[in-house]
Amino acid sequence: MKVIISGDHAGMTIRNEVKSLLEEMGIEYEDVGCSCETSVDYPDYALPAAERVAKGEFDRGILVCGTGIGMSIAANKVKGIRCALLSDVYSAKLTRMHNDTNMIAMGERVLGPGLAREIAKAWLETDFEGGRHEKRLDKITAYEAKN
């Protein structure tokens, strides 16, 4: 698995925690987030990362900003991206099992580093179930293809 990670100025602590987790799990990653504490615009970091996941350069992507909301909205504008805003481990597992998400967003002002690590780990370790969920995703893909 290859993961891209990005974030704005408000997500640096959790981003570093997630990078440590990826290293411990032996997962190859690239961090394309900002390296400053000066306010930046989250779309400038979410959209390029999402485009690279959509193109297949990366299997999955993890985004971090203050709340995760802006990053998830921006990422979901990219065709082929299914980005979930996460704040608990249960949702992290279900969004992989049922929605086959290829990106997640988390908020540093919402989560502590320990919980963010647990969420990312659960999401990375969970597989898509397929089955009845496949037809639902096919409907989303068909809609994207038309619009």
Secondary structure, 3 states (H helix, E strand, C coil): CEEEEEECHHHHHHHHHHHHHHHHHCCEEEECCCCCCCCCCCHHHHHHHHHHHHCCCCCEEEEEECCCHHHHHHHCCCCCCCEEECCCHHHHHHHHHCCCCCEEEEECCCCCHHHHHHHHHHHHHCCCCCCHHHHHHHHHHHHHHHC
